[in-house]
């Protein structure tokens, strides 16, 4: 019904590092060549945990945008924008909050986890509880079809789907819907109208998903329908409501997990990160001082790569022959740890060279980033306003 679209955001709470690159950015770079993508700096989300230290947010926002561009996000392919520059996110969040049961928010698994993980912060706030709902607004406002997520975020997408469904159920009701839908069916032409009715019956009476998919594909092809009729016919397939908000799908990302220098999750706050645009000497120094398998006290002691964080870097950065060389050399004490680390250092420096090059023009002239984001903000806002027009109308807030 609506064009396929991907939406994803990141919180600007500090410098980006290689964990972000391998965990998310590489996926974004791949997706931007496949579908229209909207990538946003989630500055309001950053406030949910950093409300007492907002200075870091503004600084990190610009750094983060340069990091995205450095990594290979292409503003001619993707729309890059700042969440708070599209205030309709907040409006939709507010409107959705009216009908979202509190229990839905409290049962989001990451809510309790985060409160435990960030025990040093007071997160018993209204904003923090509403964080997944703001996320839902961020996605639903663009009628996104796909949201790239890791396994742990799947429950958030499930909740977004429930919220969209509930919204459509509550507000997609239209006076005379049945008659209007049947008029719209006729506009399909007799052959298509018959097929539509057959597929609708098959789906509603026998729950055949294939029939639903076929009918949706047919509607996608029916160019002559107005947007309103199209929404009605999509809604009529599944019930008796217009579909105003679109249920997004979770797109599971197969991200390589790059741990921190000490083997824990890479995080600036743990002091175990390599920045996305780290200079060469620092990369080399950081890898050279990385801990290794504690069993290798002397050069002549054999080790076990499975107990060494450097091995996890090899799994991300090295080809099969190099990895075989590491396993053989480590377990037989045939190589030293410094020798073992060199291919990782070389690979990281090679990976980062084009990033430094891509970032340079933006560092030389920061107005380029400002202008690029201003364009992105406008483009995103246009889409958001389209959805909000329908949302306001459906909720009786159009005042025309
Ligand atoms: S040889 Fe390599 S894998 Fe083995 S302990 Fe040393 S750094 Fe780790």
Boltz pocket constraint, residues with backbone or C-beta under 6 A from the ligand:
constraints:
  - pocket:
      binder: B
      contacts: [[A, 292], [A, 293], [A, 296], [A, 303], [A, 304], [A, 305], [A, 308], [A, 309], [A, 310], [A, 311], [A, 326], [A, 329], [A, 330], [A, 331], [A, 335], [A, 336], [A, 337], [A, 338], [A, 340], [A, 341]]
      max_distance: 6.0
